[in-house]
Amino acid sequence: MRTDNRAVKNSIISIYFILLVAAILLATVFNTYDDFPVSSMYVFLALFVVVVLVHFLARYFEYDSDGPKLILTNRGLILTDFINYRQHRAEFAKEKLVNYKAHNYLIYKTLVVSIKHSNGKIVKESFNVTLLKRKKLRYVKQSLKRILKENLKHKEGQ
């Protein structure tokens, strides 16, 4: 099964554009009216917090369970064609999947997968799935559950 949140990219780019236009508009308005210097600082601070929040929440997620390997990828949505500095990728055999857990915080969702390495050590990899639709996240969880069941069958059969 393959899924991703590619459709959200245009929305996030639009949000960045609206925030940029709002910052420029507010800068010109507060520059012409010099009566509110303290309140203008609060407005810009709130705008900066919103930009940082959108930047950290807006991640592209791709899930691919076709074939013998499981591939999970997170990367940024802006400038990823030129500079891919925010990429996090896990590619491993399906038999190495030990467990998974989906965490749903107030405005942030993560998918944590536990992977068993060849030395017996279990490593947890966390992926941002905030912008993945609920239906697609359910499909990803069903696919991971099916893989875990197959792993359990193979383990019992040995």
VMD Tcl script that draws the C-alpha trace (Angstrom):
set ca {
  {0.00 0.00 0.00}
  {1.23 3.46 -0.84}
  {-0.11 6.70 0.57}
  {1.02 10.25 1.18}
  {-0.29 13.73 1.94}
  {0.71 15.36 -1.33}
  {-2.61 17.22 -1.68}
  {-1.87 19.35 1.38}
  {1.19 20.98 -0.20}
  {-0.77 23.68 -2.04}
  {-2.70 24.58 1.11}
  {0.48 25.00 3.14}
  {2.09 27.14 0.45}
  {-1.05 29.30 0.46}
  {-0.86 29.65 4.25}
  {2.80 30.73 4.02}
  {1.85 33.28 1.36}
  {-1.03 34.67 3.44}
  {1.23 34.96 6.49}
  {3.86 36.78 4.44}
  {1.30 39.21 3.02}
  {-0.11 39.77 6.52}
  {3.37 40.53 7.87}
  {4.05 43.05 5.09}
  {0.62 44.63 5.52}
  {1.00 44.90 9.28}
  {4.50 46.36 8.91}
  {3.24 49.13 6.65}
  {0.16 49.84 8.80}
  {2.16 50.03 12.02}
  {4.83 52.11 10.30}
  {2.32 54.77 9.24}
  {0.59 54.84 12.62}
  {3.26 55.29 15.23}
  {0.69 55.32 18.06}
  {0.90 51.61 18.94}
  {4.57 50.60 19.21}
  {4.07 48.04 22.01}
  {1.00 46.39 20.50}
  {2.73 46.11 17.14}
  {5.49 44.11 18.78}
  {2.90 41.69 20.19}
  {1.24 41.30 16.79}
  {4.57 40.54 15.10}
  {5.51 38.14 17.88}
  {2.19 36.29 17.47}
  {2.69 36.20 13.69}
  {6.21 34.82 14.16}
  {4.89 32.09 16.51}
  {2.27 31.11 13.92}
  {4.91 30.93 11.16}
  {7.18 28.74 13.33}
  {4.23 26.52 14.28}
  {3.21 26.04 10.63}
  {6.83 25.38 9.68}
  {7.22 22.55 12.20}
  {3.79 21.02 11.66}
  {3.86 21.14 7.86}
  {5.67 17.95 6.88}
  {5.19 15.69 3.92}
  {4.61 12.04 4.88}
  {4.92 9.06 2.55}
  {4.21 5.41 3.38}
  {5.09 2.53 1.06}
  {4.57 -1.11 2.05}
  {4.69 -2.55 -1.47}
  {7.46 -5.09 -1.88}
  {9.66 -6.70 0.77}
  {10.60 -3.41 2.45}
  {8.66 -0.86 4.43}
  {9.49 2.76 3.57}
  {8.42 5.71 5.73}
  {9.48 9.23 4.76}
  {9.04 12.68 6.30}
  {10.29 15.84 4.64}
  {9.50 19.52 4.55}
  {7.00 21.00 2.13}
  {8.76 24.24 1.21}
  {11.95 24.23 -0.92}
  {12.27 20.42 -0.82}
  {12.97 20.33 -4.55}
  {16.12 22.42 -4.05}
  {17.25 21.84 -0.46}
  {16.07 18.70 1.33}
  {17.34 19.52 4.80}
  {14.34 18.19 6.77}
  {14.14 14.64 5.43}
  {13.73 11.71 7.81}
  {13.51 8.29 6.19}
  {13.30 4.73 7.46}
  {13.62 1.83 5.06}
  {13.70 -1.66 6.51}
  {12.50 -5.22 5.88}
  {8.95 -5.88 7.00}
  {10.15 -8.70 9.27}
  {12.04 -6.17 11.40}
  {8.90 -4.30 12.43}
  {8.27 -4.96 16.11}
  {5.53 -2.50 17.05}
  {3.92 0.81 16.15}
  {2.02 3.48 18.04}
  {0.11 6.52 16.81}
  {0.08 9.51 19.18}
  {-2.53 12.21 18.75}
  {-1.65 15.36 20.66}
  {-3.70 18.54 20.52}
  {-2.31 19.87 17.23}
  {0.44 17.36 16.48}
  {0.25 13.70 15.42}
  {3.11 11.23 15.34}
  {3.57 7.67 14.22}
  {6.25 5.80 16.16}
  {7.51 2.51 14.72}
  {9.80 0.13 16.61}
  {12.41 -1.61 14.48}
  {14.60 -4.53 15.50}
  {18.15 -4.29 14.16}
  {20.39 -7.21 13.36}
  {22.23 -6.84 16.69}
  {18.93 -7.33 18.58}
  {18.58 -3.69 19.56}
  {15.13 -2.13 19.16}
  {15.10 1.42 17.82}
  {12.07 3.72 17.73}
  {11.61 5.99 14.74}
  {9.10 8.85 14.97}
  {7.31 10.41 12.00}
  {5.14 13.52 11.81}
  {1.71 12.58 10.41}
  {-0.11 15.77 11.41}
  {-1.28 16.64 7.90}
  {-2.22 13.08 6.97}
  {-5.99 12.70 6.70}
  {-7.70 10.53 9.31}
  {-8.79 8.00 6.70}
  {-5.26 7.60 5.33}
  {-3.81 7.30 8.83}
  {-6.31 4.52 9.51}
  {-5.15 2.73 6.34}
  {-1.51 3.06 7.42}
  {-2.35 1.61 10.85}
  {-4.27 -1.28 9.24}
  {-1.32 -2.04 6.98}
  {1.12 -1.98 9.92}
  {-1.21 -4.24 11.92}
  {-1.35 -6.71 9.03}
  {2.46 -6.72 8.79}
  {2.72 -7.39 12.54}
  {0.28 -10.31 12.23}
  {2.33 -11.79 9.40}
  {5.50 -11.39 11.46}
  {3.84 -13.17 14.38}
  {2.75 -16.04 12.10}
  {6.28 -16.46 10.75}
  {7.71 -16.38 14.28}
  {5.25 -19.01 15.53}
  {5.85 -21.19 12.47}
  {9.59 -21.45 13.15}
}
mol new
graphics top color blue
foreach p $ca { graphics top sphere $p radius 0.5 }
foreach p [lrange $ca 0 end-1] q [lrange $ca 1 end] { graphics top cylinder $p $q radius 0.2 }
display resetview
